[in-house]
Amino acid sequence: MQWARPYRLGMTDFPKTDRLMQRGAEFLGSKYAILCGAMSWVSERNLVSAISNAGGFGVIACGAMTPELLETEIAETQKLTDKPFGVNLITMHPQLFDLIEVCDKAGVSHVVLAGGIPPKGSVEAIKGGANPAKVICFAPTLALAKKLLRSGADALVIEGMEAGGHIGPVSTSVLAQEMLPELSEEHLIFVAGGIGRGNAIAGYLEMGAAGVQLGTRFACAAESIAHENFKKAFFRANARDAIASVQVDPRLPVIPVRALKNKGTEEFTRKQIEVAGVLDREEIAMEEAQLQIEHYWAGALRRAVIDGDVENGSLMAGQSVGMLKAEEPVADIMQKLMAQSEEALTRR
Ligand SMILES: Cc1cc2nc3c(=O)[nH]c(=O)nc-3n(C[C@H](O)[C@H](O)[C@H](O)COP(=O)(O)O)c2cc1C
C-alpha cells in the first residue's frame, strides 16, 4: 500500500489532512487533530501517553477515581510523554471541584467535561485556576451547543449513537449535518462516534470539523491494558453485536450504553427492574437510583477490561468494532487513519 513505507519511518506529514486539521491540532497542541476519547479503565497512563506520543491527543478517563488516584495517574502519564494530553471528568462526580484542582495543580492543558451539563462554576474553575486549562464539552443538541459555547466551552465534541459507551439518540451523520454548518466556522467542533477509517475523518473534516474523536478503534491497541479476553471479544465482533441498552422503566431514565451483547447486558435489564422496584417502595430517591445504575456500569466495565470476564462484564464498544481485526500499535493505527484520510482527499 502507498502509505506503508513512510508511516513506518515515524510521524508523517499528510498535507491535505493536516491543512484541514490545522485549527484543531493548534488547539490541542498535537500533531494530528485526533483525540482518543476517554474510556474508563482503558484510558490510563499507557494508552494515553502512546496516543499523545503518536501525534494524537490522549485523554485520561477519571471515571470514579478519587482526587489522589487522579493525581498519581496524571503524574505517571507525564513521565511517559512530554506531549499534551487531557483529563475527562464526569460532571456528576461528587468531588468534581477537587478533581479540577488536581488538574490545575498538575498543569493539565485540557479538561473534558462529560456525562451531563457542567455544574455551575465548573467551567470557571477550570479556566480560572493558577494554570488555566481549555474546556471541552459534549453537545447533544444545537441549542445546548450554543449555550455551552456561550458559557465558556472552548471546543465541543458532538458524538453520535454509533459510539461505544454512553450514547445519545441521534446518529453522527445527522448531528454533523445539523451542527457543523451552524457552528464550525467560528468554533472548534470535534466529531465522534462510529469512525473506524480515515475516509470518514476526511468526510467530517470537509464538512467543517476541526478534528475527530475515536474510542473503539484504539481500545484494543497494543498499548491498551485491556485484558486479552476483552480484546479477543472485540476482534470477533461485528457491527451488529454492539447494541444499545434498553430502558425498562419510564420513571428511571437511564442513559443508553452501547456494548457487545452478552450475559452482562441481560443482567443490566434485571438491575434496572431491581432498582425500579426499590424506587416503587420509595426506599431511595431518583438521584440515588440513577447513581446505582451508573455504578453498575463502572463495576461491570472493570470486570471485562481488567479481569477479562467477558461473560458478565460490560464490553462497551461502538459499531465500528466490526472493523477491528487484530492488535496494532497506536502509532500504526494513527498513521493508517491519516493515510486513509489523505488518500480520500487526494482522490477528490
Ligand atoms: C470501552 C469504552 C469506555 C468508554 N468510557 C467513557 C468514559 O468513561 N467517559 C466518556 O466520556 N466517554 C467514554 N467512552 C466514549 C469514548 O470516549 C468515545 O467518545 C467514543 O468511544 C467514540 O466513539 P467510537 O467508539 O465509535 O469511536 C467510552 C467508550 C468505550 C468504547
The ligand as an SDF file (V2000), in Angstrom:
LIG
                    3D

 31 33  0  0  0  0  0  0  0  0999 V2000
  -14.8910    0.9050   26.4690 C   0  0  0  0  0  0  0  0  0  0  0  0
  -15.3580    2.3370   26.3890 C   0  0  0  0  0  0  0  0  0  0  0  0
  -15.4120    3.1170   27.5350 C   0  0  0  0  0  0  0  0  0  0  0  0
  -15.7930    4.4690   27.4840 C   0  0  0  0  0  0  0  0  0  0  0  0
  -15.7880    5.2170   28.6240 N   0  0  0  0  0  0  0  0  0  0  0  0
  -16.0460    6.5490   28.5550 C   0  0  0  0  0  0  0  0  0  0  0  0
  -15.9240    7.3780   29.7060 C   0  0  0  0  0  0  0  0  0  0  0  0
  -15.5900    6.8970   30.7930 O   0  0  0  0  0  0  0  0  0  0  0  0
  -16.1890    8.7030   29.5830 N   0  0  0  0  0  0  0  0  0  0  0  0
  -16.5470    9.2630   28.3760 C   0  0  0  0  0  0  0  0  0  0  0  0
  -16.7570   10.4740   28.3080 O   0  0  0  0  0  0  0  0  0  0  0  0
  -16.6610    8.5020   27.2540 N   0  0  0  0  0  0  0  0  0  0  0  0
  -16.4100    7.1740   27.3190 C   0  0  0  0  0  0  0  0  0  0  0  0
  -16.4630    6.4190   26.1700 N   0  0  0  0  0  0  0  0  0  0  0  0
  -16.7110    7.0790   24.8710 C   0  0  0  0  0  0  0  0  0  0  0  0
  -15.3700    7.4430   24.1900 C   0  0  0  0  0  0  0  0  0  0  0  0
  -14.6630    8.4120   24.9070 O   0  0  0  0  0  0  0  0  0  0  0  0
  -15.5500    7.9630   22.7490 C   0  0  0  0  0  0  0  0  0  0  0  0
  -16.2060    9.2070   22.7630 O   0  0  0  0  0  0  0  0  0  0  0  0
  -16.3060    7.0090   21.8590 C   0  0  0  0  0  0  0  0  0  0  0  0
  -15.7740    5.7270   22.0090 O   0  0  0  0  0  0  0  0  0  0  0  0
  -16.2160    7.4570   20.4040 C   0  0  0  0  0  0  0  0  0  0  0  0
  -16.9870    6.6500   19.5660 O   0  0  0  0  0  0  0  0  0  0  0  0
  -16.4360    5.2790   18.9050 P   0  0  0  0  0  0  0  0  0  0  0  0
  -16.4390    4.2790   19.9710 O   0  0  0  0  0  0  0  0  0  0  0  0
  -17.4510    4.9930   17.8490 O   0  0  0  0  0  0  0  0  0  0  0  0
  -15.0740    5.5630   18.3410 O   0  0  0  0  0  0  0  0  0  0  0  0
  -16.1360    5.0570   26.2200 C   0  0  0  0  0  0  0  0  0  0  0  0
  -16.0950    4.2460   25.0650 C   0  0  0  0  0  0  0  0  0  0  0  0
  -15.7100    2.9230   25.1270 C   0  0  0  0  0  0  0  0  0  0  0  0
  -15.6490    2.1000   23.8540 C   0  0  0  0  0  0  0  0  0  0  0  0
  1  2  1  0
  2  3  1  0
  2 30  2  0
  3  4  2  0
  4  5  1  0
  4 28  1  0
  5  6  2  0
  6  7  1  0
  6 13  1  0
  7  8  2  0
  7  9  1  0
  9 10  1  0
 10 11  2  0
 10 12  1  0
 12 13  2  0
 13 14  1  0
 14 15  1  0
 14 28  1  0
 15 16  1  0
 16 17  1  0
 16 18  1  0
 18 19  1  0
 18 20  1  0
 20 21  1  0
 20 22  1  0
 22 23  1  0
 23 24  1  0
 24 25  2  0
 24 26  1  0
 24 27  1  0
 28 29  2  0
 29 30  1  0
 30 31  1  0
M  END
$$$$
